Amino acid sequence: MDIQHTRVTVEINHDVQFSRFHEGEQKGGVQPLAPEVIAIVKAQLEDALLHLEELASRK
């Protein structure tokens, strides 16, 4: 699969708080988050990645 564009978005209480994209050689997206929010988001991202890996291993 040739991936041209990716984006990671953090939504808190139905409101986009952070978005980061990577398209070709371009990267961008900034929005600072408080350290306590980053800790919560990091835990959820780690859990989501584990879930994606689990789903991929079922194929």
Secondary structure, 3 states (H helix, E strand, C coil): CCCCEEEEEEEECCEEEEEEEEECCEEECCCCCCHHHHHHHHHHHHHHHHHHHHHHHCC
